[in-house]
Amino acid sequence: MRNGLSLSAVGHATSLLLAISFVLCVGFDLALPKYAMYEAWKPFLPGFTGLNLGSFVLGLVESYAYGWYFALVWVPLYNVFLHRADRRAGSSTG
């Protein structure tokens, strides 16, 4: 039987992916303000108001939290389906 995914590993990896992406997007907005996309983030980041230090920190924390939300939902579902597939494969070969 295969081992399932680690909730901790997926949680931290996904959260860091989203946090790094957020930082890169803020950098893009600061480098190219004509093409800034921070307005698009407002519906997804509650309390985010724009490109200022408070909103940056809040957006970073919320991005990290969204990664954990994803992991907390996805990893258990994946592991359940993985174990079901393993049981089916084991019962068909035995």
C-alpha positions as CSV (number, residue, x, y, z in Angstrom):
1,M,0.0,0.0,0.0
2,R,1.3,3.5,-0.9
3,N,1.7,6.2,1.7
4,G,-0.6,9.2,1.5
5,L,0.5,12.8,1.1
6,S,1.9,14.7,4.1
7,L,-0.5,17.5,5.2
8,S,2.4,19.5,6.6
9,A,4.5,19.3,3.5
10,V,1.7,20.1,1.1
11,G,0.4,22.9,3.5
12,H,3.8,24.6,3.7
13,A,4.7,24.1,0.0
14,T,1.3,25.4,-1.3
15,S,1.4,28.3,1.2
16,L,4.9,29.4,0.2
17,L,4.0,29.1,-3.5
18,L,1.1,31.5,-3.0
19,A,3.1,33.8,-0.7
20,I,6.0,34.0,-3.2
21,S,3.5,34.6,-6.1
22,F,1.9,37.4,-4.1
23,V,5.3,39.1,-3.5
24,L,6.2,38.7,-7.2
25,C,2.9,40.3,-8.2
26,V,3.4,43.2,-5.8
27,G,6.9,43.7,-7.3
28,F,5.4,43.6,-10.8
29,D,2.8,46.2,-9.7
30,L,5.5,48.5,-8.3
31,A,7.8,48.1,-11.3
32,L,5.1,48.6,-13.9
33,P,2.3,50.6,-12.2
34,K,0.6,51.1,-15.6
35,Y,-0.2,47.4,-15.6
36,A,-0.9,47.0,-11.9
37,M,-3.3,44.2,-11.0
38,Y,-3.8,44.9,-7.3
39,E,-7.4,45.9,-8.0
40,A,-8.1,42.3,-9.0
41,W,-6.9,41.0,-5.7
42,K,-9.4,43.0,-3.6
43,P,-12.3,40.5,-3.9
44,F,-10.0,37.6,-2.9
45,L,-8.1,39.3,0.0
46,P,-10.5,40.6,2.6
47,G,-9.2,43.9,4.0
48,F,-6.7,44.4,1.2
49,T,-6.8,48.1,0.1
50,G,-3.9,48.6,-2.2
51,L,-0.1,48.9,-2.4
52,N,0.8,50.0,1.1
53,L,2.7,48.2,3.9
54,G,-0.4,47.2,5.9
55,S,-2.1,45.7,2.9
56,F,1.1,44.0,1.8
57,V,1.5,42.2,5.1
58,L,-2.2,41.3,5.2
59,G,-2.1,40.0,1.7
60,L,1.0,38.0,2.5
61,V,-0.7,36.4,5.5
62,E,-3.9,35.7,3.6
63,S,-2.0,34.2,0.7
64,Y,-0.2,31.8,3.1
65,A,-3.6,31.0,4.8
66,Y,-5.2,30.2,1.5
67,G,-2.4,27.7,0.9
68,W,-3.3,25.9,4.2
69,Y,-7.0,26.0,3.3
70,F,-6.2,24.2,0.1
71,A,-4.0,21.6,1.8
72,L,-6.5,21.0,4.6
73,V,-9.2,20.2,2.1
74,W,-7.2,18.6,-0.7
75,V,-4.8,16.3,1.1
76,P,-7.4,14.3,3.1
77,L,-9.5,13.9,0.0
78,Y,-6.5,12.7,-2.0
79,N,-5.5,10.3,0.7
80,V,-9.0,8.8,0.9
81,F,-9.1,8.2,-2.8
82,L,-5.6,6.8,-2.8
83,H,-6.4,4.3,-0.1
84,R,-9.7,3.3,-1.9
85,A,-7.7,2.7,-5.1
86,D,-5.2,0.6,-3.2
87,R,-8.0,-1.5,-1.7
88,R,-9.6,-2.0,-5.1
89,A,-6.2,-3.0,-6.6
90,G,-5.5,-5.3,-3.7
91,S,-8.8,-7.1,-3.9
92,S,-8.6,-7.6,-7.6
93,T,-5.2,-9.3,-7.4
94,G,-5.8,-11.4,-4.4
